[in-house]
Amino acid sequence: MATETNSAGLTDAAAGVDHAASAPGMPQLDFSTWGNQIFWLVLALLATYFILSRVALPRIGAVLAERQGTITNDIAAAEDLKARAIEAEAAYDKALIDARAEAQLIVTKARADIQGDLDAAIAMADAEIAAKSAESEKAIADIRASAMENVKEVAKDTAQEIVAVLGGTADAGTVETAVTARMKG
């Protein structure tokens, strides 16, 4: 390895050829090949430019345009849905107000019907009470009249018995006249 000898190296050294001077080093830094390198650099850049401008960039642009269109359509749809939601909310509020007004009318009508039924029932009850009261007063008057007749009969019988016990005779007409006069006051 380090002790090996290179026969070709010895012959070149014997020939007096200097490898460092004949080998330029890195080919990119060799000024004699710069024209060729610049040509291929420009050619590679132009090829890259045409490939990007004709193939890749239009596809990227189409994707971006499609994405922008989708975003715009979604925003428009969202605004449309928002407008519909606002309209639906307004319709709901209006329906709610109408329902409350209708419910209030139904309640008012029901109250009026109930009040009318109640007034009719009260009037019927008052009429029944008045009729029963009139019947009761008539019955009381009849009872009073019959009671007065009964008292009159009892008074006549009692008066005749008293006169008979006292030893006198009383005729029915005299007793009746005396009892009637006394009952009148």
PyRosetta script that sets phi, psi and omega in degrees:
from pyrosetta import init, pose_from_sequence

init()
pose = pose_from_sequence("MATETNSAGLTDAAAGVDHAASAPGMPQLDFSTWGNQIFWLVLALLATYFILSRVALPRIGAVLAERQGTITNDIAAAEDLKARAIEAEAAYDKALIDARAEAQLIVTKARADIQGDLDAAIAMADAEIAAKSAESEKAIADIRASAMENVKEVAKDTAQEIVAVLGGTADAGTVETAVTARMKG")
pose.set_psi(1, -81.0)
pose.set_omega(1, 176.9)
pose.set_phi(2, -79.5)
pose.set_psi(2, -20.4)
pose.set_omega(2, -179.2)
pose.set_phi(3, -92.7)
pose.set_psi(3, -6.1)
pose.set_omega(3, 179.3)
pose.set_phi(4, -71.4)
pose.set_psi(4, 152.1)
pose.set_omega(4, 179.0)
pose.set_phi(5, -113.2)
pose.set_psi(5, 146.1)
pose.set_omega(5, -178.9)
pose.set_phi(6, -108.0)
pose.set_psi(6, 116.6)
pose.set_omega(6, -177.5)
pose.set_phi(7, -72.7)
pose.set_psi(7, -32.4)
pose.set_omega(7, 179.2)
pose.set_phi(8, -71.0)
pose.set_psi(8, -35.7)
pose.set_omega(8, 179.8)
pose.set_phi(9, -66.7)
pose.set_psi(9, -33.6)
pose.set_omega(9, 179.8)
pose.set_phi(10, -71.8)
pose.set_psi(10, -37.6)
pose.set_omega(10, -179.6)
pose.set_phi(11, -69.5)
pose.set_psi(11, -37.9)
pose.set_omega(11, 178.3)
pose.set_phi(12, -68.1)
pose.set_psi(12, -38.5)
pose.set_omega(12, 179.5)
pose.set_phi(13, -69.3)
pose.set_psi(13, -36.3)
pose.set_omega(13, 178.0)
pose.set_phi(14, -69.2)
pose.set_psi(14, -32.7)
pose.set_omega(14, -179.9)
pose.set_phi(15, -76.0)
pose.set_psi(15, -17.2)
pose.set_omega(15, 177.5)
pose.set_phi(16, 86.1)
pose.set_psi(16, 24.3)
pose.set_omega(16, -179.9)
pose.set_phi(17, -91.1)
pose.set_psi(17, 129.5)
pose.set_omega(17, 179.3)
pose.set_phi(18, -99.7)
pose.set_psi(18, 113.6)
pose.set_omega(18, -178.6)
pose.set_phi(19, -70.8)
pose.set_psi(19, -32.3)
pose.set_omega(19, -178.8)
pose.set_phi(20, -65.1)
pose.set_psi(20, -35.0)
pose.set_omega(20, -178.8)
pose.set_phi(21, -79.2)
pose.set_psi(21, -33.8)
pose.set_omega(21, -178.1)
pose.set_phi(22, -82.4)
pose.set_psi(22, -30.1)
pose.set_omega(22, 177.8)
pose.set_phi(23, -87.9)
pose.set_psi(23, 122.3)
pose.set_omega(23, -175.8)
pose.set_phi(24, -72.6)
pose.set_psi(24, -16.2)
pose.set_omega(24, -176.6)
pose.set_phi(25, 100.2)
pose.set_psi(25, -127.2)
pose.set_omega(25, 179.4)
pose.set_phi(26, -77.5)
pose.set_psi(26, 130.6)
pose.set_omega(26, -176.5)
pose.set_phi(27, -67.5)
pose.set_psi(27, -24.0)
pose.set_omega(27, -179.5)
pose.set_phi(28, -68.5)
pose.set_psi(28, -25.2)
pose.set_omega(28, -177.8)
pose.set_phi(29, -97.0)
pose.set_psi(29, 3.3)
pose.set_omega(29, 178.5)
pose.set_phi(30, -82.1)
pose.set_psi(30, 116.5)
pose.set_omega(30, -175.8)
pose.set_phi(31, -66.5)
pose.set_psi(31, -18.9)
pose.set_omega(31, -178.6)
pose.set_phi(32, -74.1)
pose.set_psi(32, -20.4)
pose.set_omega(32, -179.2)
pose.set_phi(33, -105.9)
pose.set_psi(33, 7.0)
pose.set_omega(33, -177.6)
pose.set_phi(34, -65.8)
pose.set_psi(34, -36.8)
pose.set_omega(34, 179.6)
pose.set_phi(35, -61.3)
pose.set_psi(35, -45.3)
pose.set_omega(35, 177.9)
pose.set_phi(36, -64.0)
pose.set_psi(36, -42.1)
pose.set_omega(36, 179.9)
pose.set_phi(37, -65.3)
pose.set_psi(37, -41.2)
pose.set_omega(37, 179.4)
pose.set_phi(38, -65.3)
pose.set_psi(38, -40.8)
pose.set_omega(38, 178.4)
pose.set_phi(39, -58.7)
pose.set_psi(39, -49.1)
pose.set_omega(39, -178.2)
pose.set_phi(40, -69.7)
pose.set_psi(40, -31.7)
pose.set_omega(40, 175.8)
pose.set_phi(41, -64.7)
pose.set_psi(41, -46.2)
pose.set_omega(41, 179.4)
pose.set_phi(42, -64.7)
pose.set_psi(42, -43.0)
pose.set_omega(42, 179.4)
pose.set_phi(43, -61.8)
pose.set_psi(43, -42.4)
pose.set_omega(43, 178.7)
pose.set_phi(44, -66.6)
pose.set_psi(44, -41.5)
pose.set_omega(44, 178.6)
pose.set_phi(45, -64.9)
pose.set_psi(45, -42.4)
pose.set_omega(45, 178.3)
pose.set_phi(46, -64.0)
pose.set_psi(46, -43.2)
pose.set_omega(46, 178.5)
pose.set_phi(47, -62.3)
pose.set_psi(47, -43.9)
pose.set_omega(47, 177.7)
pose.set_phi(48, -61.9)
pose.set_psi(48, -42.6)
pose.set_omega(48, 179.4)
pose.set_phi(49, -61.7)
pose.set_psi(49, -48.7)
pose.set_omega(49, -178.8)
pose.set_phi(50, -65.8)
pose.set_psi(50, -39.1)
pose.set_omega(50, 177.7)
pose.set_phi(51, -64.4)
pose.set_psi(51, -45.1)
pose.set_omega(51, 179.6)
pose.set_phi(52, -66.5)
pose.set_psi(52, -44.1)
pose.set_omega(52, -175.2)
pose.set_phi(53, -73.7)
pose.set_psi(53, -29.0)
pose.set_omega(53, -176.7)
pose.set_phi(54, -95.8)
pose.set_psi(54, -27.3)
pose.set_omega(54, -173.2)
pose.set_phi(55, -116.3)
pose.set_psi(55, -62.8)
pose.set_omega(55, -170.5)
pose.set_phi(56, -71.8)
pose.set_psi(56, -50.2)
pose.set_omega(56, -176.2)
pose.set_phi(57, -64.9)
pose.set_psi(57, -38.7)
pose.set_omega(57, 175.0)
pose.set_phi(58, -62.4)
pose.set_psi(58, -38.8)
pose.set_omega(58, 177.8)
pose.set_phi(59, -65.0)
pose.set_psi(59, -44.1)
pose.set_omega(59, 177.7)
pose.set_phi(60, -62.8)
pose.set_psi(60, -42.6)
pose.set_omega(60, 178.1)
pose.set_phi(61, -62.8)
pose.set_psi(61, -39.4)
pose.set_omega(61, 178.4)
pose.set_phi(62, -65.4)
pose.set_psi(62, -41.4)
pose.set_omega(62, 178.1)
pose.set_phi(63, -63.6)
pose.set_psi(63, -44.2)
pose.set_omega(63, 178.9)
pose.set_phi(64, -64.4)
pose.set_psi(64, -41.5)
pose.set_omega(64, 178.6)
pose.set_phi(65, -65.2)
pose.set_psi(65, -41.3)
pose.set_omega(65, 177.9)
pose.set_phi(66, -63.8)
pose.set_psi(66, -42.0)
pose.set_omega(66, 178.2)
pose.set_phi(67, -62.8)
pose.set_psi(67, -43.7)
pose.set_omega(67, 179.0)
pose.set_phi(68, -64.0)
pose.set_psi(68, -40.6)
pose.set_omega(68, 177.7)
pose.set_phi(69, -63.1)
pose.set_psi(69, -42.7)
pose.set_omega(69, 178.4)
pose.set_phi(70, -62.6)
pose.set_psi(70, -44.1)
pose.set_omega(70, 178.9)
pose.set_phi(71, -62.7)
pose.set_psi(71, -44.3)
pose.set_omega(71, 179.7)
pose.set_phi(72, -63.1)
pose.set_psi(72, -44.1)
pose.set_omega(72, 178.9)
pose.set_phi(73, -63.8)
pose.set_psi(73, -41.0)
pose.set_omega(73, 178.4)
pose.set_phi(74, -64.5)
pose.set_psi(74, -40.3)
pose.set_omega(74, 178.2)
pose.set_phi(75, -64.9)
pose.set_psi(75, -43.2)
pose.set_omega(75, 178.8)
pose.set_phi(76, -63.7)
pose.set_psi(76, -41.7)
pose.set_omega(76, 178.6)
pose.set_phi(77, -64.7)
pose.set_psi(77, -39.8)
pose.set_omega(77, 178.5)
pose.set_phi(78, -63.8)
pose.set_psi(78, -41.9)
pose.set_omega(78, 178.3)
pose.set_phi(79, -65.2)
pose.set_psi(79, -39.4)
pose.set_omega(79, 177.9)
pose.set_phi(80, -63.8)
pose.set_psi(80, -44.4)
pose.set_omega(80, 178.4)
pose.set_phi(81, -65.3)
pose.set_psi(81, -36.3)
pose.set_omega(81, 177.6)
pose.set_phi(82, -64.6)
pose.set_psi(82, -42.9)
pose.set_omega(82, 178.0)
pose.set_phi(83, -62.9)
pose.set_psi(83, -41.5)
pose.set_omega(83, 177.8)
pose.set_phi(84, -64.2)
pose.set_psi(84, -39.2)
pose.set_omega(84, 178.7)
pose.set_phi(85, -64.3)
pose.set_psi(85, -40.1)
pose.set_omega(85, 178.1)
pose.set_phi(86, -64.7)
pose.set_psi(86, -42.6)
pose.set_omega(86, 177.9)
pose.set_phi(87, -64.1)
pose.set_psi(87, -42.1)
pose.set_omega(87, 179.1)
pose.set_phi(88, -64.1)
pose.set_psi(88, -39.7)
pose.set_omega(88, 178.4)
pose.set_phi(89, -64.8)
pose.set_psi(89, -41.4)
pose.set_omega(89, 178.1)
pose.set_phi(90, -64.2)
pose.set_psi(90, -42.1)
pose.set_omega(90, 178.1)
pose.set_phi(91, -64.3)
pose.set_psi(91, -40.0)
pose.set_omega(91, 177.7)
pose.set_phi(92, -63.2)
pose.set_psi(92, -45.3)
pose.set_omega(92, 179.1)
pose.set_phi(93, -61.8)
pose.set_psi(93, -42.8)
pose.set_omega(93, 179.8)
pose.set_phi(94, -64.4)
pose.set_psi(94, -43.9)
pose.set_omega(94, 178.8)
pose.set_phi(95, -63.1)
pose.set_psi(95, -38.5)
pose.set_omega(95, 178.4)
pose.set_phi(96, -64.8)
pose.set_psi(96, -43.5)
pose.set_omega(96, 178.1)
pose.set_phi(97, -63.6)
pose.set_psi(97, -44.1)
pose.set_omega(97, 178.4)
pose.set_phi(98, -62.5)
pose.set_psi(98, -41.4)
pose.set_omega(98, 179.9)
pose.set_phi(99, -64.6)
pose.set_psi(99, -40.9)
pose.set_omega(99, 178.0)
pose.set_phi(100, -64.8)
pose.set_psi(100, -40.9)
pose.set_omega(100, 178.7)
pose.set_phi(101, -64.8)
pose.set_psi(101, -42.6)
pose.set_omega(101, 178.7)
pose.set_phi(102, -64.5)
pose.set_psi(102, -40.9)
pose.set_omega(102, 177.6)
pose.set_phi(103, -62.5)
pose.set_psi(103, -40.5)
pose.set_omega(103, 178.5)
pose.set_phi(104, -63.7)
pose.set_psi(104, -41.1)
pose.set_omega(104, 177.2)
pose.set_phi(105, -63.5)
pose.set_psi(105, -41.8)
pose.set_omega(105, 179.1)
pose.set_phi(106, -63.3)
pose.set_psi(106, -42.9)
pose.set_omega(106, 178.8)
pose.set_phi(107, -63.4)
pose.set_psi(107, -43.9)
pose.set_omega(107, 179.9)
pose.set_phi(108, -62.7)
pose.set_psi(108, -44.1)
pose.set_omega(108, 179.7)
pose.set_phi(109, -64.9)
pose.set_psi(109, -42.2)
pose.set_omega(109, 179.0)
pose.set_phi(110, -62.4)
pose.set_psi(110, -42.8)
pose.set_omega(110, 177.7)
pose.set_phi(111, -61.0)
pose.set_psi(111, -43.2)
pose.set_omega(111, -179.9)
pose.set_phi(112, -64.0)
pose.set_psi(112, -43.0)
pose.set_omega(112, 178.5)
pose.set_phi(113, -63.1)
pose.set_psi(113, -45.7)
pose.set_omega(113, 179.6)
pose.set_phi(114, -62.6)
pose.set_psi(114, -42.3)
pose.set_omega(114, 179.0)
pose.set_phi(115, -63.9)
pose.set_psi(115, -41.0)
pose.set_omega(115, 177.2)
pose.set_phi(116, -62.8)
pose.set_psi(116, -45.0)
pose.set_omega(116, 177.6)
pose.set_phi(117, -62.7)
pose.set_psi(117, -41.2)
pose.set_omega(117, 179.3)
pose.set_phi(118, -64.6)
pose.set_psi(118, -44.0)
pose.set_omega(118, 178.6)
pose.set_phi(119, -62.0)
pose.set_psi(119, -41.6)
pose.set_omega(119, 178.9)
pose.set_phi(120, -65.0)
pose.set_psi(120, -42.2)
pose.set_omega(120, 179.3)
pose.set_phi(121, -65.4)
pose.set_psi(121, -40.6)
pose.set_omega(121, 178.2)
pose.set_phi(122, -64.8)
pose.set_psi(122, -42.7)
pose.set_omega(122, 179.0)
pose.set_phi(123, -63.4)
pose.set_psi(123, -41.3)
pose.set_omega(123, 178.9)
pose.set_phi(124, -66.0)
pose.set_psi(124, -41.8)
pose.set_omega(124, 178.5)
pose.set_phi(125, -64.3)
pose.set_psi(125, -42.2)
pose.set_omega(125, 177.2)
pose.set_phi(126, -61.6)
pose.set_psi(126, -40.1)
pose.set_omega(126, 179.2)
pose.set_phi(127, -66.2)
pose.set_psi(127, -42.2)
pose.set_omega(127, 177.9)
pose.set_phi(128, -63.4)
pose.set_psi(128, -41.9)
pose.set_omega(128, 179.2)
pose.set_phi(129, -64.1)
pose.set_psi(129, -42.7)
pose.set_omega(129, 179.3)
pose.set_phi(130, -64.1)
pose.set_psi(130, -40.6)
pose.set_omega(130, -179.9)
pose.set_phi(131, -65.9)
pose.set_psi(131, -45.4)
pose.set_omega(131, 178.9)
pose.set_phi(132, -64.8)
pose.set_psi(132, -37.1)
pose.set_omega(132, 178.2)
pose.set_phi(133, -65.1)
pose.set_psi(133, -40.9)
pose.set_omega(133, 178.3)
pose.set_phi(134, -65.6)
pose.set_psi(134, -42.2)
pose.set_omega(134, 177.0)
pose.set_phi(135, -61.8)
pose.set_psi(135, -42.3)
pose.set_omega(135, -179.8)
pose.set_phi(136, -64.4)
pose.set_psi(136, -42.4)
pose.set_omega(136, 179.2)
pose.set_phi(137, -64.7)
pose.set_psi(137, -38.4)
pose.set_omega(137, 178.1)
pose.set_phi(138, -66.1)
pose.set_psi(138, -42.4)
pose.set_omega(138, 179.2)
pose.set_phi(139, -64.0)
pose.set_psi(139, -40.7)
pose.set_omega(139, 178.2)
pose.set_phi(140, -64.4)
pose.set_psi(140, -41.9)
pose.set_omega(140, 178.7)
pose.set_phi(141, -64.0)
pose.set_psi(141, -41.2)
pose.set_omega(141, 178.4)
pose.set_phi(142, -64.1)
pose.set_psi(142, -43.9)
pose.set_omega(142, 179.0)
pose.set_phi(143, -62.3)
pose.set_psi(143, -42.0)
pose.set_omega(143, 179.3)
pose.set_phi(144, -62.7)
pose.set_psi(144, -44.2)
pose.set_omega(144, -179.7)
pose.set_phi(145, -64.5)
pose.set_psi(145, -44.6)
pose.set_omega(145, 179.7)
pose.set_phi(146, -67.9)
pose.set_psi(146, -34.1)
pose.set_omega(146, 176.8)
pose.set_phi(147, -64.2)
pose.set_psi(147, -40.3)
pose.set_omega(147, 179.0)
pose.set_phi(148, -65.6)
pose.set_psi(148, -38.8)
pose.set_omega(148, 177.7)
pose.set_phi(149, -65.6)
pose.set_psi(149, -43.0)
pose.set_omega(149, 179.7)
pose.set_phi(150, -64.4)
pose.set_psi(150, -41.7)
pose.set_omega(150, 177.3)
pose.set_phi(151, -62.5)
pose.set_psi(151, -39.9)
pose.set_omega(151, -179.8)
pose.set_phi(152, -64.1)
pose.set_psi(152, -44.2)
pose.set_omega(152, 179.1)
pose.set_phi(153, -64.3)
pose.set_psi(153, -44.1)
pose.set_omega(153, 179.7)
pose.set_phi(154, -65.0)
pose.set_psi(154, -40.7)
pose.set_omega(154, 179.2)
pose.set_phi(155, -63.0)
pose.set_psi(155, -39.6)
pose.set_omega(155, 179.4)
pose.set_phi(156, -65.8)
pose.set_psi(156, -46.9)
pose.set_omega(156, -178.9)
pose.set_phi(157, -63.1)
pose.set_psi(157, -42.6)
pose.set_omega(157, -179.8)
pose.set_phi(158, -64.7)
pose.set_psi(158, -42.9)
pose.set_omega(158, 179.6)
pose.set_phi(159, -62.6)
pose.set_psi(159, -42.5)
pose.set_omega(159, 179.6)
pose.set_phi(160, -66.0)
pose.set_psi(160, -39.2)
pose.set_omega(160, 179.7)
pose.set_phi(161, -67.2)
pose.set_psi(161, -40.3)
pose.set_omega(161, -179.8)
pose.set_phi(162, -64.6)
pose.set_psi(162, -46.1)
pose.set_omega(162, 179.6)
pose.set_phi(163, -62.4)
pose.set_psi(163, -39.9)
pose.set_omega(163, -179.4)
pose.set_phi(164, -68.1)
pose.set_psi(164, -38.3)
pose.set_omega(164, 179.3)
pose.set_phi(165, -67.6)
pose.set_psi(165, -36.3)
pose.set_omega(165, -178.9)
pose.set_phi(166, -76.8)
pose.set_psi(166, -7.6)
pose.set_omega(166, 173.5)
pose.set_phi(167, 99.0)
pose.set_psi(167, 13.1)
pose.set_omega(167, 178.8)
pose.set_phi(168, -109.0)
pose.set_psi(168, 172.8)
pose.set_omega(168, 176.5)
pose.set_phi(169, -115.7)
pose.set_psi(169, 132.9)
pose.set_omega(169, 179.3)
pose.set_phi(170, -124.1)
pose.set_psi(170, 129.9)
pose.set_omega(170, 177.3)
pose.set_phi(171, -84.7)
pose.set_psi(171, 158.2)
pose.set_omega(171, -174.1)
pose.set_phi(172, -65.1)
pose.set_psi(172, -37.0)
pose.set_omega(172, -178.9)
pose.set_phi(173, -66.4)
pose.set_psi(173, -40.5)
pose.set_omega(173, 179.9)
pose.set_phi(174, -68.3)
pose.set_psi(174, -42.7)
pose.set_omega(174, -179.3)
pose.set_phi(175, -64.7)
pose.set_psi(175, -42.8)
pose.set_omega(175, -178.7)
pose.set_phi(176, -65.2)
pose.set_psi(176, -40.8)
pose.set_omega(176, 179.2)
pose.set_phi(177, -63.9)
pose.set_psi(177, -42.7)
pose.set_omega(177, -178.4)
pose.set_phi(178, -66.7)
pose.set_psi(178, -43.5)
pose.set_omega(178, -179.2)
pose.set_phi(179, -67.9)
pose.set_psi(179, -41.6)
pose.set_omega(179, 179.9)
pose.set_phi(180, -64.3)
pose.set_psi(180, -42.2)
pose.set_omega(180, -179.9)
pose.set_phi(181, -65.1)
pose.set_psi(181, -39.5)
pose.set_omega(181, -178.0)
pose.set_phi(182, -70.0)
pose.set_psi(182, -36.4)
pose.set_omega(182, -178.3)
pose.set_phi(183, -74.1)
pose.set_psi(183, -27.8)
pose.set_omega(183, 178.0)
pose.set_phi(184, -72.7)
pose.set_psi(184, -21.5)
pose.set_omega(184, 175.2)
pose.set_phi(185, 122.4)
pose.dump_pdb("model.pdb")
